[in-house]
Amino acid sequence: MADQINRTGLTPPELAVAKRAEQGLAAAPLPRDERSGYRQAGQGEMKILLIEDDKEAAEYLVKALSESGYVVDHSAEGRDGLFLATSGTYDALIVDRMLPGMDGLAIVAALRAAEIRTPTLILSALGAVDDRVKGLRAGGDDYLPKPYSFSELLARIEVLARRHGSREEMAYRVGDLELDRLSHRVARGKDELTLQPREFRLLEYLMKHAGQVVTRTMLLENVWDYHFDPQTNVIDVHISRLRSKIDKGFERPLLHTIRGAGYMIRDGIR
């Protein structure tokens, strides 16, 4: 058993879930304290786990989803994917059906048997009606046959998030500034604003912490995923660009520099 754990990276309870799922048996729920092992990401962003063994497809999806404002973890193997999914900390799962190590439907069935209800989109080259029915009956919330367009995949993920409700707020508002995390729409008053992906993440983090001082370290770790100071003016440049988009031309500024501390977005400061 010890050798098996070392090879797969799964704890004994997770191995039991995987084994019973492959055998078509019911699984007992995993203890909560065993649900660990995922990469901590910046708060305030939707977290998606992609389980896909096709290297090219996975790289494309990770890049496209990241550019759309999501934080994405990726696994190319079924058992490793189950290990990550059992953390129970993702907003959505995207699971390929044909995977090495453990079939995608077995992963979904194991999660549902363990009472993990994370919204799951199944991807598969098997697109016949019977195949879709099997995927949904295994516990999938949606089933998308390959080939697919990214815009459709993104729309389906947004629908799953709305249907099940995320742990995070789906929209933020500060004064007359609004940010919608699902549609990636930003508007101030009647004016719709166009932001680059990094600018969107920066504004999202600031609005999540509206009325609080956000330090440079917090921004580096949660917006840029840096855990060191790169000794560049990257934050200053992006803050300047963001300020020009959300405050320029408006009577009341919302984004403020707190000298010696960091930044704050708040309504009512002049």
Backbone as CSV, one residue per row, in Angstrom:
resi,resn,N_x,N_y,N_z,CA_x,CA_y,CA_z,C_x,C_y,C_z
1,MET,0.832,-1.206,0.000,0.000,0.000,0.000,0.863,1.250,0.000
2,ALA,1.965,1.244,0.791,2.831,2.417,0.854,3.411,2.729,-0.508
3,ASP,3.856,1.648,-1.250,4.403,1.871,-2.590,3.353,2.462,-3.505
4,GLN,2.115,2.000,-3.360,1.033,2.491,-4.217,0.770,3.963,-3.944
5,ILE,0.796,4.373,-2.684,0.591,5.772,-2.341,1.705,6.617,-2.922
6,ASN,2.946,6.125,-2.833,4.066,6.888,-3.357,3.967,7.089,-4.856
7,ARG,3.466,6.088,-5.560,3.376,6.200,-7.016,2.236,7.092,-7.448
8,THR,1.144,7.059,-6.753,-0.033,7.812,-7.201,-0.181,9.157,-6.524
9,GLY,0.379,9.301,-5.343,0.206,10.549,-4.613,-1.106,10.627,-3.869
10,LEU,-1.865,9.542,-3.822,-3.172,9.561,-3.159,-3.048,9.056,-1.729
11,THR,-3.861,9.599,-0.842,-3.932,9.105,0.523,-4.781,7.839,0.543
12,PRO,-4.713,7.043,1.602,-5.519,5.812,1.658,-6.999,6.030,1.417
13,PRO,-7.656,7.065,2.020,-9.081,7.254,1.744,-9.353,7.561,0.276
14,GLU,-8.444,8.339,-0.350,-8.652,8.692,-1.761,-8.437,7.479,-2.663
15,LEU,-7.473,6.637,-2.312,-7.261,5.412,-3.075,-8.491,4.513,-2.991
16,ALA,-9.106,4.471,-1.817,-10.307,3.650,-1.657,-11.438,4.165,-2.525
17,VAL,-11.590,5.513,-2.559,-12.623,6.101,-3.407,-12.372,5.750,-4.865
18,ALA,-11.116,5.922,-5.326,-10.787,5.659,-6.722,-11.019,4.192,-7.076
19,LYS,-10.572,3.283,-6.194,-10.702,1.853,-6.473,-12.161,1.431,-6.545
20,ARG,-12.973,1.911,-5.609,-14.379,1.523,-5.582,-15.121,2.118,-6.768
21,ALA,-14.728,3.327,-7.172,-15.380,3.949,-8.332,-15.080,3.157,-9.597
22,GLU,-13.837,2.704,-9.756,-13.462,1.920,-10.940,-14.208,0.589,-10.964
23,GLN,-14.548,0.088,-9.797,-15.273,-1.178,-9.721,-16.785,-0.985,-9.783
24,GLY,-17.204,0.299,-9.882,-18.639,0.594,-9.954,-19.334,0.479,-8.627
25,LEU,-18.574,0.609,-7.530,-19.158,0.485,-6.200,-19.356,1.847,-5.578
26,ALA,-20.238,1.915,-4.602,-20.448,3.167,-3.890,-19.249,3.437,-2.995
27,ALA,-18.975,4.703,-2.762,-17.835,5.067,-1.926,-18.311,5.855,-0.725
28,ALA,-17.617,5.640,0.382,-17.923,6.432,1.574,-17.335,7.821,1.416
29,PRO,-17.971,8.843,2.009,-17.437,10.191,1.902,-16.035,10.290,2.477
30,LEU,-15.187,11.118,1.847,-13.853,11.335,2.370,-13.924,12.201,3.617
31,PRO,-13.081,11.921,4.602,-13.012,12.823,5.752,-12.568,14.198,5.291
32,ARG,-13.113,15.248,5.886,-12.800,16.599,5.453,-11.315,16.914,5.576
33,ASP,-10.655,16.363,6.634,-9.263,16.722,6.832,-8.331,16.037,5.840
34,GLU,-8.860,15.165,4.981,-8.046,14.526,3.945,-8.118,15.305,2.637
35,ARG,-8.981,16.320,2.569,-9.164,17.043,1.317,-8.166,18.189,1.239
36,SER,-6.970,17.868,0.756,-5.915,18.862,0.686,-5.073,18.590,-0.541
37,GLY,-4.005,19.392,-0.727,-3.074,19.116,-1.806,-3.260,19.966,-3.027
38,TYR,-3.988,21.062,-2.984,-4.166,21.908,-4.146,-3.308,23.156,-3.996
39,ARG,-3.038,23.820,-5.112,-2.249,25.037,-5.098,-3.118,26.193,-4.656
40,GLN,-2.693,26.893,-3.625,-3.438,28.055,-3.168,-3.302,29.155,-4.206
41,ALA,-4.400,29.776,-4.586,-4.359,30.856,-5.565,-4.891,32.124,-4.947
42,GLY,-4.760,33.211,-5.685,-5.226,34.495,-5.187,-6.710,34.473,-4.899
43,GLN,-7.110,35.046,-3.778,-8.514,35.073,-3.433,-9.249,36.052,-4.321
44,GLY,-10.551,35.841,-4.450,-11.350,36.749,-5.244,-11.472,36.320,-6.678
45,GLU,-10.846,35.216,-7.086,-10.901,34.732,-8.447,-11.535,33.349,-8.461
46,MET,-12.226,33.038,-9.540,-12.810,31.713,-9.663,-11.717,30.706,-9.997
47,LYS,-11.744,29.589,-9.302,-10.698,28.569,-9.448,-11.260,27.365,-10.188
48,ILE,-10.577,26.959,-11.224,-11.016,25.845,-12.048,-9.933,24.772,-12.072
49,LEU,-10.349,23.527,-11.967,-9.424,22.405,-12.145,-9.692,21.782,-13.503
50,LEU,-8.672,21.716,-14.341,-8.754,21.084,-15.655,-8.035,19.743,-15.588
51,ILE,-8.755,18.662,-15.908,-8.149,17.324,-15.971,-8.202,16.902,-17.431
52,GLU,-7.081,17.016,-18.115,-6.998,16.794,-19.561,-5.606,16.281,-19.899
53,ASP,-5.529,15.118,-20.579,-4.228,14.527,-20.881,-3.643,14.988,-22.208
54,ASP,-4.442,15.592,-23.071,-3.935,16.108,-24.339,-3.134,17.382,-24.072
55,LYS,-1.817,17.320,-24.271,-0.927,18.420,-23.892,-1.286,19.718,-24.613
56,GLU,-1.517,19.633,-25.924,-1.815,20.831,-26.704,-3.157,21.451,-26.289
57,ALA,-4.153,20.598,-26.126,-5.471,21.091,-25.722,-5.416,21.702,-24.328
58,ALA,-4.682,21.061,-23.421,-4.591,21.557,-22.049,-3.890,22.912,-22.003
59,GLU,-2.795,23.051,-22.739,-2.062,24.319,-22.748,-2.947,25.438,-23.288
60,TYR,-3.716,25.132,-24.326,-4.613,26.141,-24.907,-5.677,26.564,-23.901
61,LEU,-6.298,25.587,-23.239,-7.366,25.904,-22.288,-6.841,26.663,-21.077
62,VAL,-5.696,26.247,-20.558,-5.122,26.951,-19.404,-4.849,28.406,-19.762
63,LYS,-4.267,28.628,-20.928,-3.954,29.993,-21.363,-5.234,30.811,-21.577
64,ALA,-6.201,30.228,-22.288,-7.427,30.956,-22.605,-8.246,31.262,-21.349
65,LEU,-8.349,30.298,-20.452,-9.105,30.518,-19.218,-8.414,31.538,-18.315
66,SER,-7.075,31.475,-18.265,-6.325,32.443,-17.463,-6.512,33.849,-17.997
67,GLU,-6.490,33.981,-19.323,-6.691,35.289,-19.934,-8.118,35.788,-19.721
68,SER,-9.035,34.863,-19.449,-10.426,35.238,-19.177,-10.652,35.547,-17.702
69,GLY,-9.581,35.492,-16.922,-9.675,35.898,-15.521,-9.798,34.779,-14.508
70,TYR,-9.698,33.528,-14.946,-9.808,32.402,-14.022,-8.419,31.970,-13.543
71,VAL,-8.382,31.361,-12.375,-7.173,30.705,-11.887,-7.329,29.223,-12.190
72,VAL,-6.368,28.637,-12.892,-6.523,27.272,-13.399,-5.411,26.371,-12.879
73,ASP,-5.793,25.241,-12.301,-4.865,24.160,-12.005,-5.079,23.077,-13.044
74,HIS,-4.016,22.357,-13.397,-4.129,21.342,-14.446,-3.522,20.023,-13.992
75,SER,-4.198,18.938,-14.323,-3.678,17.594,-14.122,-3.849,16.818,-15.419
76,ALA,-2.827,16.038,-15.790,-2.873,15.273,-17.039,-3.166,13.796,-16.797
77,GLU,-3.445,13.424,-15.552,-3.634,12.014,-15.209,-4.839,11.868,-14.294
78,GLY,-5.602,10.805,-14.487,-6.861,10.642,-13.782,-6.752,10.601,-12.273
79,ARG,-5.847,9.791,-11.743,-5.731,9.663,-10.286,-5.235,10.966,-9.652
80,ASP,-4.265,11.603,-10.318,-3.788,12.887,-9.799,-4.917,13.916,-9.817
81,GLY,-5.727,13.870,-10.881,-6.849,14.782,-10.971,-7.847,14.563,-9.850
82,LEU,-8.119,13.306,-9.521,-9.027,12.998,-8.411,-8.468,13.533,-7.106
83,PHE,-7.164,13.379,-6.919,-6.521,13.873,-5.702,-6.750,15.380,-5.545
84,LEU,-6.563,16.141,-6.623,-6.775,17.587,-6.551,-8.253,17.918,-6.335
85,ALA,-9.117,17.212,-7.061,-10.551,17.510,-6.979,-11.121,17.237,-5.595
86,THR,-10.532,16.296,-4.857,-11.051,15.965,-3.532,-10.783,17.066,-2.516
87,SER,-9.994,18.067,-2.910,-9.784,19.192,-1.979,-11.088,19.930,-1.748
88,GLY,-11.996,19.882,-2.717,-13.286,20.529,-2.572,-13.225,22.041,-2.593
89,THR,-12.145,22.626,-3.129,-11.961,24.079,-3.069,-12.093,24.753,-4.423
90,TYR,-12.493,24.025,-5.449,-12.634,24.606,-6.786,-14.061,25.065,-7.035
91,ASP,-14.179,26.096,-7.871,-15.495,26.588,-8.258,-16.097,25.738,-9.367
92,ALA,-15.240,25.094,-10.179,-15.721,24.242,-11.267,-14.614,23.284,-11.686
93,LEU,-15.020,22.153,-12.248,-14.089,21.159,-12.800,-14.370,20.990,-14.284
94,ILE,-13.317,20.867,-15.077,-13.440,20.492,-16.481,-12.691,19.170,-16.623
95,VAL,-13.411,18.099,-16.946,-12.839,16.749,-16.910,-12.972,16.077,-18.268
96,ASP,-11.842,15.690,-18.836,-11.867,14.912,-20.065,-12.318,13.487,-19.743
97,ARG,-13.034,12.880,-20.673,-13.586,11.555,-20.383,-12.528,10.454,-20.480
98,MET,-11.681,10.500,-21.486,-10.681,9.455,-21.707,-9.354,9.911,-21.122
99,LEU,-8.985,9.345,-19.987,-7.778,9.755,-19.272,-6.929,8.546,-18.896
100,PRO,-5.616,8.710,-18.827,-4.772,7.625,-18.314,-4.918,7.514,-16.806
101,GLY,-4.817,6.318,-16.295,-4.860,6.118,-14.843,-6.249,5.920,-14.290
102,MET,-7.193,6.728,-14.746,-8.561,6.634,-14.245,-9.481,7.373,-15.197
103,ASP,-10.544,6.726,-15.599,-11.494,7.302,-16.540,-12.187,8.529,-15.941
104,GLY,-12.485,9.517,-16.819,-13.122,10.743,-16.362,-14.452,10.520,-15.683
105,LEU,-15.261,9.585,-16.207,-16.559,9.306,-15.590,-16.388,8.675,-14.214
106,ALA,-15.332,7.862,-14.063,-15.060,7.266,-12.755,-14.655,8.341,-11.751
107,ILE,-13.929,9.356,-12.222,-13.555,10.465,-11.341,-14.807,11.170,-10.835
108,VAL,-15.696,11.508,-11.764,-16.915,12.231,-11.399,-17.771,11.387,-10.456
109,ALA,-17.919,10.095,-10.778,-18.717,9.214,-9.926,-18.125,9.115,-8.527
110,ALA,-16.788,9.060,-8.439,-16.134,8.972,-7.136,-16.362,10.246,-6.328
111,LEU,-16.294,11.383,-6.991,-16.523,12.647,-6.286,-17.952,12.741,-5.761
112,ARG,-18.902,12.350,-6.599,-20.301,12.427,-6.163,-20.570,11.448,-5.025
113,ALA,-19.970,10.269,-5.109,-20.152,9.292,-4.038,-19.545,9.794,-2.730
114,ALA,-18.489,10.622,-2.857,-17.854,11.196,-1.671,-18.505,12.509,-1.254
115,GLU,-19.672,12.805,-1.863,-20.461,13.989,-1.533,-19.731,15.285,-1.850
116,ILE,-18.900,15.263,-2.882,-18.250,16.471,-3.382,-19.035,16.918,-4.604
117,ARG,-19.704,18.069,-4.520,-20.670,18.505,-5.529,-20.149,19.611,-6.430
118,THR,-18.847,19.756,-6.558,-18.286,20.803,-7.405,-18.846,20.706,-8.820
119,PRO,-19.380,21.796,-9.387,-19.923,21.761,-10.748,-18.894,21.234,-11.743
120,THR,-19.309,20.285,-12.591,-18.362,19.591,-13.468,-18.846,19.571,-14.901
121,LEU,-17.960,19.995,-15.791,-18.191,19.926,-17.233,-17.326,18.805,-17.790
122,ILE,-17.951,17.832,-18.461,-17.224,16.713,-19.045,-16.941,17.011,-20.515
123,LEU,-15.690,16.811,-20.933,-15.301,16.951,-22.330,-15.053,15.566,-22.907
124,SER,-15.490,15.331,-24.141,-15.274,14.004,-24.722,-15.430,14.031,-26.231
125,ALA,-14.632,13.180,-26.892,-14.786,12.981,-28.332,-15.995,12.095,-28.613
126,LEU,-16.532,11.470,-27.566,-17.715,10.628,-27.700,-18.950,11.519,-27.528
127,GLY,-19.601,11.831,-28.637,-20.673,12.805,-28.579,-22.060,12.276,-28.863
128,ALA,-22.201,10.954,-28.981,-23.516,10.379,-29.238,-24.429,10.596,-28.024
129,VAL,-25.733,10.522,-28.264,-26.693,10.757,-27.190,-26.451,9.820,-26.013
130,ASP,-26.216,8.539,-26.298,-25.995,7.574,-25.210,-24.765,7.947,-24.386
131,ASP,-23.716,8.457,-25.062,-22.498,8.842,-24.349,-22.763,10.035,-23.440
132,ARG,-23.542,10.987,-23.931,-23.865,12.156,-23.117,-24.699,11.759,-21.901
133,VAL,-25.638,10.853,-22.125,-26.485,10.388,-21.020,-25.631,9.710,-19.949
134,LYS,-24.673,8.892,-20.371,-23.790,8.221,-19.411,-23.006,9.236,-18.592
135,GLY,-22.533,10.285,-19.280,-21.770,11.310,-18.575,-22.597,12.041,-17.541
136,LEU,-23.809,12.373,-17.898,-24.685,13.082,-16.966,-25.109,12.182,-15.812
137,ARG,-25.392,10.919,-16.115,-25.798,9.987,-15.057,-24.644,9.644,-14.117
138,ALA,-23.406,9.789,-14.608,-22.252,9.548,-13.734,-22.084,10.665,-12.715
139,GLY,-22.762,11.782,-12.963,-22.675,12.894,-12.020,-22.226,14.201,-12.634
140,GLY,-21.978,14.206,-13.962,-21.596,15.444,-14.620,-22.758,16.427,-14.665
141,ASP,-22.436,17.712,-14.566,-23.475,18.742,-14.646,-23.712,19.182,-16.088
142,ASP,-22.721,18.974,-16.945,-22.834,19.329,-18.352,-21.868,18.454,-19.130
143,TYR,-22.117,18.343,-20.438,-21.319,17.439,-21.279,-21.089,18.154,-22.609
144,LEU,-19.824,18.365,-22.973,-19.490,19.091,-24.192,-18.656,18.208,-25.114
145,PRO,-19.233,17.808,-26.268,-18.481,16.956,-27.202,-17.357,17.730,-27.890
146,LYS,-16.290,17.017,-28.233,-15.201,17.589,-29.021,-15.487,17.353,-30.511
147,PRO,-15.056,18.251,-31.386,-14.406,19.535,-31.098,-15.424,20.555,-30.622
148,TYR,-14.944,21.557,-29.905,-15.826,22.583,-29.354,-15.161,23.947,-29.557
149,SER,-15.945,24.989,-29.433,-15.384,26.342,-29.483,-15.149,26.808,-28.059
150,PHE,-14.090,27.584,-27.855,-13.798,28.053,-26.504,-14.911,28.952,-25.982
151,SER,-15.509,29.738,-26.860,-16.582,30.632,-26.415,-17.746,29.841,-25.835
152,GLU,-18.043,28.679,-26.426,-19.124,27.854,-25.893,-18.721,27.247,-24.558
153,LEU,-17.477,26.760,-24.465,-17.005,26.188,-23.204,-17.070,27.238,-22.093
154,LEU,-16.624,28.461,-22.409,-16.631,29.527,-21.417,-18.056,29.849,-20.968
155,ALA,-18.974,29.892,-21.927,-20.373,30.175,-21.584,-20.942,29.090,-20.678
156,ARG,-20.597,27.836,-20.942,-21.103,26.739,-20.123,-20.546,26.798,-18.691
157,ILE,-19.274,27.185,-18.569,-18.682,27.339,-17.243,-19.384,28.453,-16.476
158,GLU,-19.682,29.553,-17.162,-20.376,30.669,-16.521,-21.770,30.249,-16.040
159,VAL,-22.459,29.460,-16.869,-23.790,28.983,-16.498,-23.701,28.080,-15.266
160,LEU,-22.706,27.181,-15.234,-22.542,26.295,-14.083,-22.291,27.107,-12.814
161,ALA,-21.477,28.142,-12.934,-21.166,28.964,-11.763,-22.416,29.681,-11.257
162,ARG,-23.226,30.190,-12.184,-24.451,30.878,-11.782,-25.444,29.903,-11.153
163,ARG,-25.524,28.715,-11.750,-26.514,27.733,-11.295,-26.201,27.241,-9.893
164,HIS,-24.933,26.999,-9.633,-24.558,26.404,-8.354,-24.157,27.440,-7.320
165,GLY,-23.788,28.621,-7.786,-23.383,29.667,-6.849,-21.963,29.457,-6.393
166,SER,-21.137,30.460,-6.591,-19.739,30.386,-6.186,-19.583,30.788,-4.733
167,ARG,-18.446,30.411,-4.119,-18.146,30.852,-2.770,-17.872,32.346,-2.742
168,GLU,-17.486,32.921,-3.884,-17.166,34.332,-3.957,-18.330,35.101,-4.558
169,GLU,-18.355,36.393,-4.325,-19.346,37.238,-4.958,-19.138,37.218,-6.462
170,MET,-20.245,37.256,-7.216,-20.150,37.250,-8.668,-19.979,38.651,-9.241
171,ALA,-20.267,39.669,-8.437,-20.136,41.042,-8.914,-19.766,41.938,-7.742
172,TYR,-19.042,43.010,-8.051,-18.651,43.984,-7.045,-19.109,45.366,-7.495
173,ARG,-19.398,46.214,-6.508,-19.801,47.586,-6.802,-19.176,48.521,-5.778
174,VAL,-18.554,49.584,-6.266,-18.013,50.645,-5.426,-18.481,51.957,-6.033
175,GLY,-19.355,52.666,-5.333,-19.932,53.871,-5.917,-20.688,53.516,-7.178
176,ASP,-20.342,54.203,-8.267,-20.988,53.911,-9.554,-20.135,53.009,-10.432
177,LEU,-19.096,52.407,-9.844,-18.236,51.474,-10.577,-18.708,50.045,-10.324
178,GLU,-18.947,49.297,-11.390,-19.429,47.926,-11.278,-18.507,46.975,-12.032
179,LEU,-18.284,45.793,-11.439,-17.476,44.743,-12.073,-18.234,43.436,-11.983
180,ASP,-18.477,42.805,-13.112,-19.153,41.508,-13.172,-18.116,40.442,-13.501
181,ARG,-17.899,39.514,-12.571,-16.848,38.502,-12.748,-17.188,37.479,-13.820
182,LEU,-18.461,37.199,-14.017,-18.843,36.180,-14.999,-18.783,36.707,-16.425
183,SER,-19.348,37.872,-16.659,-19.357,38.424,-18.014,-18.104,39.233,-18.317
184,HIS,-17.280,39.481,-17.291,-16.083,40.324,-17.408,-16.434,41.721,-17.899
185,ARG,-17.575,42.202,-17.456,-18.014,43.549,-17.812,-17.649,44.508,-16.686
186,VAL,-17.079,45.647,-17.078,-16.758,46.699,-16.124,-17.391,47.981,-16.636
187,ALA,-18.082,48.683,-15.757,-18.741,49.916,-16.171,-18.707,50.914,-15.029
188,ARG,-18.607,52.169,-15.408,-18.756,53.235,-14.404,-19.874,54.147,-14.882
189,GLY,-20.926,54.188,-14.096,-22.107,54.909,-14.530,-22.647,54.276,-15.803
190,LYS,-22.817,55.086,-16.830,-23.317,54.598,-18.119,-22.195,54.205,-19.072
191,ASP,-20.949,54.408,-18.659,-19.802,54.147,-19.533,-19.246,52.747,-19.306
192,GLU,-19.197,51.947,-20.349,-18.590,50.617,-20.269,-17.096,50.760,-20.513
193,LEU,-16.296,50.121,-19.675,-14.844,50.251,-19.731,-14.208,48.982,-20.276
194,THR,-13.144,49.150,-21.048,-12.418,48.018,-21.614,-11.101,47.854,-20.873
195,LEU,-10.939,46.703,-20.213,-9.722,46.433,-19.454,-8.994,45.229,-20.023
196,GLN,-7.670,45.265,-19.939,-6.865,44.099,-20.269,-7.000,43.069,-19.141
197,PRO,-6.714,41.780,-19.410,-6.897,40.743,-18.377,-6.219,41.063,-17.048
198,ARG,-4.975,41.574,-17.084,-4.292,41.872,-15.828,-4.933,43.058,-15.119
199,GLU,-5.385,44.028,-15.884,-6.073,45.174,-15.297,-7.372,44.730,-14.627
200,PHE,-8.056,43.774,-15.263,-9.301,43.253,-14.689,-9.019,42.566,-13.359
201,ARG,-7.986,41.728,-13.318,-7.638,41.027,-12.077,-7.253,42.022,-10.981
202,LEU,-6.523,43.066,-11.364,-6.117,44.075,-10.402,-7.334,44.803,-9.827
203,LEU,-8.239,45.221,-10.702,-9.442,45.914,-10.237,-10.315,44.988,-9.399
204,GLU,-10.432,43.750,-9.819,-11.237,42.779,-9.076,-10.718,42.622,-7.651
205,TYR,-9.402,42.521,-7.506,-8.817,42.339,-6.179,-9.013,43.580,-5.324
206,LEU,-8.828,44.750,-5.921,-9.021,45.995,-5.188,-10.477,46.149,-4.739
207,MET,-11.416,45.809,-5.630,-12.831,45.957,-5.290,-13.262,44.932,-4.250
208,LYS,-12.679,43.763,-4.282,-12.985,42.753,-3.265,-12.587,43.258,-1.878
209,HIS,-11.540,44.095,-1.853,-11.052,44.641,-0.588,-11.356,46.136,-0.490
210,ALA,-12.485,46.540,-1.051,-12.862,47.952,-1.048,-12.874,48.513,0.372
211,GLY,-12.322,49.718,0.520,-12.270,50.359,1.820,-11.104,49.917,2.675
212,GLN,-10.287,48.983,2.158,-9.124,48.490,2.893,-7.849,48.869,2.146
213,VAL,-6.768,49.067,2.886,-5.482,49.314,2.249,-4.946,47.999,1.694
214,VAL,-4.618,48.005,0.432,-4.036,46.835,-0.229,-2.557,47.126,-0.483
215,THR,-1.682,46.339,0.101,-0.251,46.597,-0.021,0.300,46.080,-1.345
216,ARG,1.516,46.529,-1.662,2.181,46.058,-2.879,2.432,44.552,-2.808
217,THR,2.782,44.067,-1.623,3.020,42.626,-1.454,1.751,41.833,-1.736
218,MET,0.628,42.315,-1.249,-0.647,41.639,-1.502,-0.937,41.587,-2.995
219,LEU,-0.668,42.670,-3.701,-0.928,42.701,-5.142,0.019,41.764,-5.886
220,LEU,1.295,41.764,-5.517,2.261,40.891,-6.182,1.866,39.424,-6.020
221,GLU,1.421,39.044,-4.820,1.095,37.650,-4.560,-0.238,37.233,-5.170
222,ASN,-1.227,38.131,-5.143,-2.582,37.734,-5.526,-2.993,38.120,-6.932
223,VAL,-2.303,39.069,-7.533,-2.619,39.467,-8.906,-1.568,38.962,-9.880
224,TRP,-0.298,38.997,-9.458,0.784,38.548,-10.341,1.317,37.158,-9.969
225,ASP,0.856,36.597,-8.869,1.340,35.288,-8.402,2.840,35.287,-8.147
226,TYR,3.379,36.445,-7.762,4.781,36.534,-7.368,4.863,36.395,-5.855
227,HIS,5.840,35.638,-5.392,6.077,35.528,-3.964,7.452,36.096,-3.625
228,PHE,7.838,37.097,-4.406,9.084,37.833,-4.196,8.894,39.195,-4.849
229,ASP,9.741,40.138,-4.493,9.657,41.470,-5.083,10.522,41.500,-6.342
230,PRO,9.924,41.654,-7.524,10.711,41.629,-8.769,11.530,42.894,-8.982
231,GLN,11.406,43.859,-8.066,12.168,45.099,-8.162,11.908,45.828,-9.479
232,THR,10.647,45.872,-9.881,10.241,46.608,-11.070,9.081,47.527,-10.708
233,ASN,8.706,48.369,-11.649,7.584,49.282,-11.423,6.295,48.746,-12.033
234,VAL,6.181,47.426,-12.149,5.029,46.819,-12.802,3.715,47.222,-12.133
235,ILE,3.709,47.311,-10.809,2.474,47.695,-10.109,2.128,49.147,-10.411
236,ASP,3.126,50.019,-10.351,2.877,51.440,-10.607,2.311,51.656,-12.006
237,VAL,2.868,50.948,-12.978,2.416,51.085,-14.361,0.959,50.661,-14.498
238,HIS,0.612,49.513,-13.913,-0.763,49.012,-14.039,-1.754,49.859,-13.234
239,ILE,-1.338,50.332,-12.076,-2.212,51.210,-11.295,-2.492,52.490,-12.081
240,SER,-1.456,53.038,-12.707,-1.622,54.262,-13.502,-2.587,54.045,-14.657
241,ARG,-2.426,52.906,-15.366,-3.314,52.603,-16.487,-4.749,52.392,-16.011
242,LEU,-4.884,51.672,-14.898,-6.219,51.406,-14.377,-6.892,52.706,-13.935
243,ARG,-6.136,53.556,-13.262,-6.692,54.831,-12.796,-7.171,55.684,-13.972
244,SER,-6.407,55.664,-15.065,-6.788,56.462,-16.227,-8.091,55.966,-16.851
245,LYS,-8.388,54.684,-16.660,-9.602,54.117,-17.249,-10.825,54.270,-16.351
246,ILE,-10.640,54.136,-15.035,-11.823,54.144,-14.165,-12.097,55.513,-13.552
247,ASP,-11.081,56.411,-13.523,-11.263,57.708,-12.863,-11.211,58.908,-13.807
248,LYS,-10.450,58.782,-14.909,-10.276,59.931,-15.807,-11.618,60.353,-16.413
249,GLY,-11.907,61.647,-16.278,-13.150,62.170,-16.826,-14.317,62.122,-15.871
250,PHE,-14.104,61.563,-14.677,-15.164,61.498,-13.667,-14.857,62.479,-12.545
251,GLU,-15.879,63.062,-11.990,-15.706,64.095,-10.968,-15.095,63.541,-9.694
252,ARG,-15.461,62.340,-9.316,-15.033,61.777,-8.032,-14.103,60.586,-8.254
253,PRO,-12.824,60.682,-7.853,-11.897,59.552,-8.010,-12.230,58.428,-7.025
254,LEU,-11.991,57.202,-7.465,-12.255,56.041,-6.614,-10.970,55.325,-6.186
255,LEU,-9.944,55.369,-7.016,-8.694,54.658,-6.740,-7.681,55.636,-6.139
256,HIS,-7.201,55.309,-4.946,-6.349,56.227,-4.203,-5.045,55.556,-3.794
257,THR,-3.978,56.344,-3.808,-2.685,55.894,-3.306,-2.564,56.318,-1.853
258,ILE,-2.317,55.360,-0.977,-2.132,55.645,0.448,-0.629,55.663,0.694
259,ARG,-0.087,56.857,0.803,1.366,57.022,0.861,2.007,56.154,1.950
260,GLY,3.015,55.414,1.546,3.753,54.574,2.476,3.056,53.285,2.854
261,ALA,1.853,53.043,2.305,1.094,51.842,2.691,0.684,51.001,1.486
262,GLY,0.070,51.638,0.490,-0.397,50.868,-0.657,-1.483,51.611,-1.398
263,TYR,-2.578,50.902,-1.707,-3.642,51.481,-2.501,-5.001,51.131,-1.891
264,MET,-5.989,51.950,-2.213,-7.335,51.692,-1.713,-8.339,52.155,-2.749
265,ILE,-9.362,51.339,-2.970,-10.471,51.772,-3.797,-11.668,51.969,-2.884
266,ARG,-12.239,53.179,-2.960,-13.311,53.506,-2.038,-14.079,54.707,-2.560
267,ASP,-15.353,54.701,-2.323,-16.193,55.846,-2.695,-16.201,56.839,-1.537
268,GLY,-16.151,58.125,-1.854,-16.317,59.130,-0.812,-15.048,59.789,-0.349
269,ILE,-13.854,59.428,-0.912,-12.613,60.097,-0.554,-12.299,61.130,-1.624
270,ARG,-11.941,62.315,-1.229,-11.595,63.387,-2.187,-10.123,63.737,-2.048
